[in-house]
Amino acid sequence: MIRPTRDSRKPVTLLCSGSGRGSQRNQLNYAEVNGASRTFRLDPFHIDPALGKAQDRAEEGKELGLNTTALEARGEDVLQSLSEDEPTPVVVTIDNAGGIRDHLQSNAQTPLFVNSIVDFPGLGATGWQLLVGPEDHQEKTRFADFFDVLAKVSARGGTRDVFGPRGSGVNRISEQGIRARFGEHFRQNIGKVVHGLEPESPHGEVTILGRKPSQVVMLEKQPEWRNAKRLLGNVQDSIRSPIRPGTDLMAVELGEESLRLHQIRYRKSDSRFSLLNRTWLPEPPPKGLEEVPAPLGSLSKLNAALVAD
């Protein structure tokens, strides 16, 4: 008689905050990692305040062979309650903008993966993938500021508004590609995170409609929007690691209740930065004006973003 072997791999708790469509898709990635790893095993712990949603994800995970548990609560509350002597979990949050902000502002000493899909006017569905460690204080603060502003300029909605009947056909086609990028990002980095090594990916990346991700450059807040020359100079100063010519970047500027996204390319022809496109939220300035004070109020929801889970 052959007895089943005991799983001697290191168990790694995944605090999975948010139990929507993205969390459901991610479980396939967790199962794939467990099938490939000889040294550690991911055990998802699903957390969601909505009745029954976390338990549904846990039951689905069990069908995939995952050792899953569930709790009806807010993920950020569970994160704050962790004591220092508990085993360090890995947190994966797929939540609304305000929830992601609260996770990033937490003092918990845990690595944090973030997946967020945002439908920006003029860009379409964009997938934001973050990976920050407890020591990445500046990055956590700047990304928290981004999601704080995003929470203010996002209209009420969700996955159905981005990918459902009310969303565009282009968005619906792109969902699979965006989710696939999230999966690649997680699988490429989770082993390094578990073993305490430097991740392969930068702290933040964004994919537009599922295309190749661009590195995100979160610029320091300033009282006025930057003109193109100052913007490109600040982006160049913010690059910490060498990048290849032909690389695309997404630079983010923040006001109190507004933001600008700048698509930038590090050109192959002359190894210089060039500005490709800009997106304003909540609305663009008068035509012909680039350098204007960052808006402080009078928030418009008419040209707002939509966040999917």
C-alpha positions in Angstrom: 0.0 0.0 0.0 1.4 3.4 -1.0 0.8 6.0 1.7 0.3 9.7 0.7 3.4 11.7 1.3 3.3 14.5 3.8 3.6 18.0 2.3 6.8 19.3 3.8 6.9 22.5 1.9 6.9 25.8 3.8 3.3 27.1 4.1 2.9 30.7 3.0 -0.4 32.5 4.0 -1.8 34.7 1.3 -4.2 37.3 2.7 -6.5 37.7 -0.3 -8.4 41.0 0.3 -11.4 41.3 -2.0 -13.3 38.3 -3.3 -14.6 39.6 -6.7 -13.9 38.5 -10.2 -10.2 39.2 -10.0 -9.7 37.1 -6.9 -11.6 34.3 -8.5 -9.3 34.3 -11.5 -6.2 34.6 -9.3 -6.8 31.2 -7.7 -5.7 29.5 -10.9 -2.3 31.3 -10.5 -2.0 30.1 -6.9 -2.7 26.5 -7.9 -0.2 26.8 -10.7 2.5 28.1 -8.3 1.8 25.3 -5.9 2.1 22.7 -8.6 5.5 24.1 -9.6 7.1 24.9 -6.3 9.1 22.3 -4.3 9.9 24.5 -1.4 6.7 26.5 -0.5 3.0 26.2 -0.6 0.5 29.1 -1.0 -2.5 28.9 1.4 -5.0 31.5 0.4 -7.0 33.2 3.2 -9.9 35.0 1.6 -11.3 38.1 3.3 -14.3 40.2 2.3 -17.0 42.0 4.2 -19.8 41.1 1.7 -21.9 38.2 2.9 -20.7 34.8 1.6 -18.2 36.1 -1.0 -15.0 35.1 0.9 -16.5 31.6 1.6 -17.4 31.2 -2.0 -13.8 31.8 -3.0 -12.5 29.4 -0.3 -14.8 26.7 -1.6 -13.7 27.3 -5.2 -10.1 27.1 -4.0 -10.6 23.8 -2.3 -11.8 22.4 -5.7 -8.4 23.4 -7.1 -6.5 21.6 -4.3 -5.7 24.8 -2.4 -5.7 24.9 1.4 -8.1 27.8 1.7 -9.9 29.6 4.6 -12.2 32.5 4.7 -13.3 35.4 7.0 -16.1 37.9 6.7 -14.2 41.1 7.4 -12.4 44.1 5.8 -8.9 43.1 4.6 -7.3 46.3 5.9 -8.7 45.6 9.4 -7.2 42.1 9.4 -3.9 43.5 8.2 -3.8 46.1 11.0 -4.5 43.5 13.6 -1.5 41.3 12.8 1.0 41.0 15.6 4.7 41.2 15.1 5.3 37.7 16.2 3.0 36.1 13.7 4.4 34.5 10.6 4.7 37.2 7.9 2.0 36.6 5.3 1.9 37.9 1.7 -1.0 40.2 1.0 -2.8 40.2 -2.4 -5.4 43.0 -2.6 -7.9 43.4 -5.4 -10.2 46.0 -4.1 -11.7 49.4 -4.8 -9.4 52.4 -4.8 -10.1 53.4 -1.2 -9.5 49.9 0.0 -6.1 49.7 -1.8 -5.2 53.1 -0.3 -5.9 51.8 3.2 -3.8 48.7 2.6 -0.9 50.8 1.4 -1.1 53.0 4.4 -1.0 50.1 6.9 2.0 49.7 9.1 1.9 45.9 8.7 5.3 44.4 7.9 4.1 42.4 4.9 4.9 42.3 1.2 1.9 43.6 -0.8 0.7 42.7 -4.3 -1.9 45.0 -5.7 -4.1 44.4 -8.8 -6.5 47.1 -9.9 -8.3 47.6 -13.2 -9.3 51.2 -14.0 -11.2 52.4 -17.1 -9.8 55.9 -17.9 -11.5 58.2 -20.4 -9.3 58.3 -23.5 -7.3 55.2 -22.5 -9.8 52.4 -21.9 -9.2 49.6 -19.4 -5.8 49.8 -17.7 -4.4 47.2 -15.3 -2.2 48.5 -12.5 0.0 45.9 -10.8 2.1 46.8 -7.8 4.5 45.0 -5.6 5.9 46.9 -2.5 7.6 45.6 0.6 7.4 46.9 4.2 10.6 48.9 3.7 9.4 50.7 0.5 8.1 53.7 2.4 8.3 56.3 -0.3 6.7 54.1 -2.9 3.9 53.0 -0.6 3.1 56.7 0.3 3.1 57.8 -3.3 0.9 54.9 -4.5 -1.4 55.5 -1.5 -1.8 59.1 -2.6 -2.6 57.9 -6.2 -5.3 55.6 -5.1 -6.7 58.2 -2.7 -7.1 60.7 -5.6 -8.4 57.9 -7.8 -11.1 57.2 -5.2 -12.2 60.8 -5.4 -12.3 60.9 -9.3 -13.9 57.5 -9.8 -17.6 57.2 -10.5 -19.6 54.5 -8.7 -19.5 51.3 -10.7 -17.5 48.1 -11.0 -16.6 45.2 -13.1 -20.0 45.1 -14.9 -19.6 48.8 -15.9 -16.1 48.2 -17.3 -16.4 44.8 -18.9 -20.2 44.1 -18.9 -22.9 45.3 -21.3 -22.4 49.0 -20.3 -18.6 48.8 -21.0 -17.0 49.2 -24.4 -16.4 46.3 -26.8 -12.6 47.1 -26.6 -12.6 46.7 -22.9 -14.4 43.4 -23.0 -11.9 42.0 -25.4 -9.0 43.3 -23.3 -10.0 41.8 -20.0 -8.4 38.4 -20.6 -5.2 40.1 -21.6 -5.1 42.3 -18.5 -5.9 39.4 -16.2 -3.1 37.4 -17.9 -0.6 40.2 -17.2 -1.6 40.1 -13.6 -1.0 36.4 -13.5 2.4 36.7 -15.1 3.4 39.4 -12.7 2.4 37.3 -9.7 4.1 34.1 -10.9 7.3 35.9 -11.8 7.7 37.5 -8.4 6.1 35.4 -5.7 9.1 33.0 -5.4 11.5 35.9 -4.9 9.2 37.4 -2.3 8.9 34.2 -0.3 12.6 33.7 -0.3 13.4 37.3 0.6 15.1 38.2 -2.7 14.7 41.3 -4.9 11.6 41.0 -7.1 12.0 40.9 -10.9 9.4 43.7 -11.5 9.5 47.4 -10.6 7.3 48.6 -7.8 4.5 49.6 -10.2 3.5 48.8 -13.7 0.5 49.4 -15.9 -0.9 47.7 -18.9 -3.2 49.4 -21.3 -5.8 47.1 -22.9 -3.6 44.1 -22.0 -0.5 45.3 -23.9 3.1 45.0 -22.6 3.2 46.7 -19.2 4.9 50.1 -18.7 6.8 51.0 -15.6 5.0 53.5 -13.5 6.8 56.6 -12.3 5.0 58.3 -9.4 6.1 61.9 -9.3 6.3 64.0 -6.1 3.2 66.3 -5.5 3.7 69.9 -6.5 1.4 72.9 -6.3 1.3 73.3 -10.1 1.3 70.9 -13.1 4.7 70.5 -14.7 5.3 71.7 -18.3 6.7 69.1 -20.7 10.3 70.0 -20.2 10.1 69.9 -16.4 8.1 66.7 -16.5 10.6 64.8 -18.6 13.5 66.1 -16.4 11.7 64.9 -13.3 11.0 61.5 -14.8 14.6 61.1 -15.8 15.7 62.0 -12.2 13.2 59.4 -10.8 14.6 56.4 -12.7 16.6 54.4 -10.3 17.7 51.5 -12.5 19.0 51.4 -16.1 16.3 51.1 -18.7 16.5 50.0 -22.4 15.9 52.4 -25.3 12.4 51.8 -26.6 11.0 51.4 -23.1 7.6 53.0 -22.4 6.8 54.6 -19.0 3.7 56.0 -17.4 4.4 59.1 -15.3 1.7 60.1 -12.8 1.1 63.7 -11.4 -1.3 64.3 -8.6 -3.4 67.3 -7.4 -5.6 67.2 -4.4 -8.6 65.9 -6.4 -7.2 65.5 -9.8 -4.4 63.6 -11.6 -2.6 63.5 -14.9 -1.2 60.4 -16.7 1.7 60.9 -19.1 2.7 58.2 -21.6 6.5 58.6 -22.1 9.0 56.7 -24.3 12.7 56.4 -23.9 13.5 56.6 -27.6 15.8 54.2 -29.4 16.9 56.8 -32.0 18.7 59.1 -29.5 18.2 57.7 -26.0 16.0 60.7 -25.0 12.6 60.8 -23.3 9.6 62.0 -25.3 6.0 62.7 -24.3 3.5 60.6 -26.3 0.1 61.3 -24.7 -1.6 62.8 -21.7 -4.8 61.9 -19.8 -6.4 64.3 -17.4 -8.9 63.6 -14.6 -11.4 64.8 -13.8 -11.2 67.0 -16.9 -8.7 68.7 -19.1 -7.7 72.4 -18.7 -8.7 75.0 -21.3 -7.2 74.4 -24.7 -3.7 75.8 -25.0 -2.9 75.8 -21.3 -0.5 73.2 -20.1 1.0 74.6 -16.9 -1.9 75.6 -14.7 -2.4 75.2 -10.9 -3.4 71.7 -9.9 -7.2 71.9 -9.2 -8.1 71.8 -5.5 -11.8 71.3 -5.8 -14.9 71.6 -8.1 -14.7 67.9 -8.8 -16.5 66.8 -12.0 -17.8 63.2 -12.3 -18.8 63.7 -15.9 -15.4 62.5 -17.1 -14.6 60.1 -14.3 -12.8 56.8 -14.1 -14.4 53.4 -13.3 -12.7 50.8 -11.1 -13.3 47.1 -11.5 -12.5 44.3 -9.1 
